[in-house]
Amino acid sequence: MPYSEQAKHLGGPIALLKMSCTRAAHEIADESVQIWGGRGLTQTGMGRVIENFNRGYKFDAILGGAEEVLGDLGVRQAMKFMPKAVL
């Protein structure tokens, strides 16, 4: 599939998927710290994995773009290719 077709058919759904994954990672990080309490904030011991995830998921979210921009892209592309009779 050429790049122009990829951008046309996959750009919007991938943007919405990334936005959804970023929000899910945020919820998982928050809930895991709530469950583990103070241990979820320590860099050593039992909470090191949770603390590492809580610190690292934000970096992955930033690399792909802002959630608002990705959501806007996904919705605009969906509306662009929606049949006119449905609107």
C-alpha positions in Angstrom: 0.0 0.0 0.0 1.5 3.3 -1.0 2.1 6.0 1.6 -0.7 8.2 0.4 -3.2 5.4 0.9 -1.7 4.6 4.3 -2.2 8.2 5.4 -5.7 8.3 4.0 -7.0 5.1 5.5 -4.9 4.5 8.6 -3.9 8.0 10.0 -7.2 8.7 11.8 -7.8 5.2 13.3 -4.1 5.0 14.5 -4.4 8.5 16.1 -7.5 7.5 18.0 -5.9 4.2 19.0 -2.8 6.1 20.4 -5.1 8.5 22.2 -7.0 5.6 23.8 -3.8 3.8 24.8 -2.3 6.9 26.4 -5.5 7.5 28.4 -5.5 3.8 29.5 -1.8 4.0 30.6 -2.6 7.1 32.6 -5.5 5.4 34.4 -3.4 2.3 35.0 -0.5 4.3 36.4 -2.8 6.3 38.7 -4.7 3.2 40.0 -1.5 1.2 40.6 -0.1 4.0 42.7 -3.4 4.2 44.6 -3.4 0.4 45.2 0.3 0.3 46.3 0.2 3.5 48.3 3.6 4.8 49.3 5.4 1.7 47.9 4.2 2.7 44.4 6.4 5.9 44.7 9.6 4.3 45.8 12.4 3.7 43.3 13.7 0.6 45.0 12.0 -2.5 46.5 8.5 -3.7 45.8 7.3 -0.5 44.1 10.2 0.0 41.7 8.3 -1.4 38.7 5.2 0.8 39.4 7.3 3.9 39.9 9.2 3.3 36.7 6.0 2.8 34.7 4.4 5.9 36.3 7.5 8.0 35.4 8.0 6.5 31.9 4.5 6.4 30.3 4.4 10.2 30.1 7.5 10.2 27.9 5.8 7.8 25.5 2.7 9.9 25.4 4.6 13.0 24.6 6.5 11.5 21.6 3.3 10.8 19.7 1.6 14.1 20.0 -0.9 15.8 22.2 -4.1 13.9 22.9 -6.3 16.7 21.7 -4.5 16.9 18.4 -4.7 13.2 17.8 -8.4 13.1 18.7 -9.1 16.0 16.4 -7.2 14.2 13.5 -9.1 11.0 14.0 -12.5 12.6 14.1 -11.8 14.9 11.1 -10.6 11.9 9.0 -13.7 9.9 10.0 -16.0 12.8 9.1 -14.1 13.3 5.8 -14.8 9.8 4.6 -18.3 9.4 6.1 -20.9 9.0 3.4 -22.9 12.2 2.8 -26.3 10.4 3.3 -25.3 9.5 6.9 -24.6 13.1 7.9 
